[in-house]
Amino acid sequence: MQPTTLRVTARRLWLDAALILLLAAATLLWSESLLMFGKPDYKMLLKFGSVDAWRTHVFWWCLAGVPAAVAIVLRHRFPLTATLMAAGSVGAHLLDPVMKSPPMDVAVLITMYTLAGSAHTRRNVITVLVAAEALLFAGCLANVMDEGAGNALVHGEALSLLLNATRAAAVPALLLAATWAVADSARARRAHLATLQARADDLEREQRQRTALAVATERSRITRELHDVVAHGLSVMVVQAQGAKAMLTRQPERTEIALTDIVTTGRASLAEMRRLLGLVRTQPRAELAPQPSLAALPEMVDRVRDSGTSVEFRVTGEPATLPAVIELAAYRIVQEALTNTLKHSTPGAVCTVALDFGPAGLGILVANSGEPVPPPSPGNGLRGITERVHALGGDLRAGPAGDGGFEVSARLPVAVGTSPEPVA
């Protein structure tokens, strides 16, 4: 057992012991039990015949209260057994023709309260209550018949006996029923509070799960953004650095241009990475910037061209301003496809970036010519744009082109309208 449980058990034992001592003292002071140490009156001698017989009767009358005292201790773990023991003790006192019910009989109310508030079903508790009420009435009826009414049935006074017995049992029966009602109401309230607490715990646990899921989703999105920014920037910088190294001795003036482009691309990538890391770290002073859109595609295409890769950029249909989430997804798709082109395309390959604005949505095609290439192994880049497209309800195809090379084709199904600011 845990230390807390031991402390609770010890406290209950002390309280039960104090309650038993209080009831025992009241029984000795407020009943005829003290008479066993004195002398009975003339009527008692006539009834029992001798002082020893009287004292023996009082002794057994006191002994009948022991089960009630034991029931007070047992009621916590065995409430049904304790209630039956206390009811038996009360029944023994009620059937006594001489002695009155002692204060120890209050134990039946205490055990009934514990039983009604325990885990026993309401049907079982009501059955015990009815049985106790019947026993109480039977004891009162026996006492009434013993008090000079032995020939009542002969004289037609049976109804009077029943009324007297009912009158004698009314107050104890009402106390017993009231005890059950109070305990049953307390148990119902505890069950209601337990249900409310369980619901509150479920809601709190569900809120924590939702928060954790939202955090994981946001981290996944930021991870994709970081991958797109870093992978594209590094790919452009590596290609430009390779070109600068090749032109270092033959065309020094172009080397300076390539190095300038490397610095510009690196600074832009670092700025974007700092912005995203600032969001991850929840810095209040993190520099914020608008998300990339389709209007930034020409600039990105120019950077790729400056690295030495030939890129053809064309727009068909009526250019339109799309929702920000669509423009960001389109920008990242083109960015990742151009990054793969810089990484895997063969020398002299030509890349084509095409946007098709249609009534059903935006079509994106990024294809590079060259020798046939094997399907790429799944990585964070392709996985990221696949998740973006599927989240928007679109279609994506990424694989070798029919005439060689590699192509990425996506369709984002959005209702687009015309815009006064077309994509360059």
Salt bridges, closest charged atoms under 4 A:
ASP16 OD1 - ARG75 NH1 2.98
ASP16 OD2 - HIS76 NE2 2.97
ASP96 OD2 - HIS57 NE2 2.64
ASP105 OD1 - HIS93 ND1 2.81
ASP184 OD2 - ARG122 NH2 3.06
ASP184 OD1 - ARG187 NH2 3.40
ASP202 OD1 - ARG205 NH2 2.27
GLU204 OE2 - ARG208 NH1 3.33
GLU206 OE2 - ARG210 NH2 2.71
GLU218 OE2 - ARG221 NH2 2.58
GLU225 OE1 - ARG332 NH2 2.48
GLU225 OE2 - ARG388 NH2 2.73
ASP228 OD1 - HIS227 ND1 3.57
ASP228 OD2 - ARG388 NH2 3.54
GLU272 OE2 - ARG275 NH2 2.60
GLU272 OE2 - ARG332 NH2 3.48
GLU299 OE2 - ARG303 NH1 3.73
ASP302 OD1 - ARG305 NH1 3.32
GLU312 OE2 - ARG314 NH1 3.57
GLU336 OE1 - HIS227 ND1 3.79
ASP356 OD2 - ARG411 NH2 3.67
GLU387 OE1 - ARG224 NH1 2.87
GLU407 OE2 - ARG397 NH1 2.93
